[in-house]
Amino acid sequence: MENGQQDSRGSVKELWHFIVHLRWHYQLFILSGGFLLGGLFSDQLNLRWFIIQFLNVHMLLFGGATAYNSYWDKDKGPIGGLKHPPKMSRWMWMASLLLQMIGLLLALPMGSLFVSVYAVSMLFFWLYSTPLARWKGRPIKSLLAIGISTGFNSVLLGYLAAGHGTLSLPVLVAALGVSLILLSLYPISQIYQQREDSLRGDQTFAIQYGLTGVFTFFDYAYFVGLLIIATALIILNTYLGLLFFALGFTTGSVVRSKLRRLVARRDDYHQVMRIKYSTSLSFVVFLLVMLILKHIEISGISSLADLLLR
């Protein structure tokens, strides 16, 4: 009886460890801006399917891909959104793939284009993590994999989930800008992971180009990406684009000053997470408010919505 209880507790503990490795808080608070931006570009909003696919993309696709990556990384030190990653078991590898496949099935009602974009993200996540390809261990290939799967495609998925069946040029342009902003923050997490990445044989961007390279890359990728998104939004609405640029420029300037305090140690973890959460959340909250103002009738703010978004 006692052995059975211990086995049960062990199984529950392993299940919890798997859920922790999905890092849903990270997916929802840091990576959701692109999907919301896609919805903002849409002239229509099927709220039910938009919410379903929002959860699908961030909890099943991104969450499953994150757990899949964690299985192969086997980190003992802090990783993005998780300071003390618990040990993973073999079954979690299959479970992470199963979650993504369930997500692909949930994507089917959205049509072939949505499913294709979803499947492409799955492919790049696989290339990023698996030892058979291990793009994570190559600076340029890792940027390509993350830029497409988590940045560019998230905008397309948000736009298609809102109710569109075709893609427009402004949406594609905005997706490129999101990729650049997302990638500008990506090597920052590698700063405090250099020792473990090096022991695995991964030549990450931070290892290859050092702190100076990470800072320089942020400057170019972030502000060019910001300008691209703002330009695309100006096509949608002039005031909205200018407001987005003002918010992004202010946020980027603050982040830029904080980056110079990093010194490539594990102690940088908390500072890096504060930078990523504050930066991403500022965009997520802004886009969520604009999305609500544009698509949902709320008493007392319709005039503000008309002023900003009509």
PESUL-V282515 format. One record per residue. N is the residue number from 1. PHI is phi as a letter, one per 40 degrees, with the letter a starting at -180 (none if undefined). OMEGA is omega in whole degrees, 0 to 359 (* if undefined). Layout:
# PESUL-V282515
n | phi | omega
N | PHI | OMEGA
N | PHI | OMEGA
This chain:
# PESUL-V282515
n | phi | omega
1 | none | 181
2 | c | 178
3 | c | 178
4 | c | 178
5 | c | 179
6 | c | 177
7 | c | 180
8 | c | 178
9 | c | 178
10 | c | 179
11 | c | 178
12 | c | 179
13 | c | 178
14 | c | 178
15 | c | 178
16 | c | 178
17 | c | 178
18 | c | 179
19 | c | 178
20 | d | 181
21 | c | 174
22 | c | 177
23 | f | 183
24 | c | 178
25 | c | 180
26 | c | 181
27 | c | 186
28 | c | 186
29 | c | 183
30 | b | 188
31 | b | 186
32 | c | 183
33 | d | 181
34 | c | 179
35 | c | 179
36 | c | 178
37 | c | 176
38 | d | 177
39 | c | 180
40 | c | 180
41 | c | 182
42 | c | 177
43 | c | 179
44 | b | 179
45 | a | 170
46 | c | 191
47 | d | 182
48 | c | 182
49 | c | 178
50 | c | 180
51 | c | 179
52 | d | 182
53 | c | 174
54 | d | 179
55 | c | 179
56 | d | 184
57 | c | 188
58 | c | 183
59 | c | 181
60 | c | 181
61 | c | 182
62 | c | 179
63 | c | 179
64 | c | 179
65 | c | 179
66 | c | 178
67 | c | 178
68 | c | 178
69 | c | 180
70 | c | 180
71 | c | 182
72 | c | 180
73 | c | 182
74 | f | 180
75 | c | 173
76 | b | 178
77 | c | 184
78 | c | 175
79 | b | 184
80 | d | 177
81 | g | 184
82 | a | 184
83 | c | 182
84 | b | 182
85 | c | 178
86 | c | 180
87 | c | 180
88 | b | 178
89 | b | 184
90 | d | 183
91 | c | 182
92 | c | 176
93 | c | 179
94 | c | 180
95 | c | 179
96 | c | 177
97 | c | 180
98 | c | 178
99 | d | 180
100 | c | 178
101 | c | 174
102 | c | 177
103 | c | 179
104 | c | 177
105 | c | 178
106 | c | 179
107 | c | 186
108 | d | 180
109 | c | 182
110 | c | 177
111 | h | 188
112 | c | 182
113 | c | 178
114 | c | 180
115 | c | 180
116 | c | 179
117 | c | 178
118 | c | 182
119 | c | 178
120 | c | 177
121 | c | 177
122 | d | 180
123 | c | 181
124 | c | 174
125 | c | 179
126 | c | 179
127 | c | 182
128 | c | 191
129 | b | 190
130 | c | 176
131 | c | 180
132 | c | 178
133 | b | 176
134 | f | 177
135 | c | 179
136 | d | 182
137 | c | 179
138 | b | 189
139 | d | 185
140 | c | 179
141 | c | 179
142 | c | 177
143 | c | 180
144 | c | 182
145 | c | 181
146 | c | 181
147 | c | 181
148 | c | 188
149 | c | 187
150 | b | 182
151 | c | 185
152 | d | 185
153 | c | 180
154 | c | 177
155 | c | 180
156 | c | 180
157 | c | 178
158 | c | 179
159 | c | 180
160 | c | 180
161 | c | 180
162 | c | 176
163 | h | 181
164 | c | 178
165 | b | 179
166 | b | 182
167 | b | 179
168 | b | 181
169 | c | 179
170 | d | 179
171 | c | 178
172 | c | 178
173 | c | 179
174 | c | 179
175 | c | 176
176 | c | 178
177 | c | 177
178 | c | 178
179 | d | 182
180 | c | 180
181 | c | 178
182 | c | 181
183 | c | 179
184 | c | 180
185 | c | 186
186 | c | 182
187 | c | 181
188 | c | 179
189 | c | 181
190 | c | 184
191 | c | 182
192 | c | 180
193 | b | 189
194 | c | 182
195 | c | 181
196 | c | 178
197 | c | 181
198 | c | 179
199 | c | 177
200 | c | 183
201 | g | 179
202 | c | 175
203 | c | 182
204 | c | 180
205 | d | 182
206 | c | 178
207 | c | 185
208 | c | 188
209 | b | 175
210 | g | 182
211 | d | 181
212 | c | 178
213 | c | 179
214 | c | 181
215 | c | 180
216 | c | 179
217 | c | 177
218 | d | 182
219 | d | 183
220 | c | 186
221 | c | 184
222 | c | 188
223 | c | 173
224 | c | 177
225 | c | 178
226 | c | 180
227 | c | 180
228 | c | 180
229 | c | 180
230 | c | 178
231 | c | 178
232 | c | 179
233 | c | 177
234 | c | 175
235 | c | 178
236 | c | 179
237 | a | 185
238 | d | 182
239 | c | 180
240 | c | 180
241 | c | 180
242 | c | 178
243 | c | 178
244 | c | 180
245 | c | 180
246 | c | 178
247 | c | 182
248 | c | 181
249 | c | 178
250 | c | 179
251 | c | 181
252 | c | 180
253 | c | 178
254 | c | 180
255 | c | 182
256 | d | 180
257 | c | 180
258 | c | 182
259 | c | 184
260 | c | 180
261 | c | 181
262 | c | 185
263 | b | 175
264 | g | 174
265 | b | 177
266 | c | 180
267 | c | 180
268 | c | 187
269 | d | 184
270 | c | 179
271 | c | 179
272 | c | 180
273 | c | 176
274 | c | 179
275 | c | 184
276 | c | 181
277 | c | 182
278 | c | 180
279 | c | 184
280 | c | 181
281 | c | 178
282 | c | 178
283 | c | 182
284 | c | 181
285 | c | 179
286 | c | 183
287 | c | 178
288 | c | 178
289 | c | 180
290 | c | 178
291 | c | 178
292 | c | 180
293 | c | 183
294 | c | 192
295 | b | 186
296 | b | 179
297 | c | 177
298 | b | 183
299 | d | 174
300 | g | 181
301 | b | 182
302 | c | 180
303 | c | 177
304 | c | 178
305 | c | 179
306 | c | 182
307 | c | 186
308 | c | 195
309 | b | 181
310 | b | *
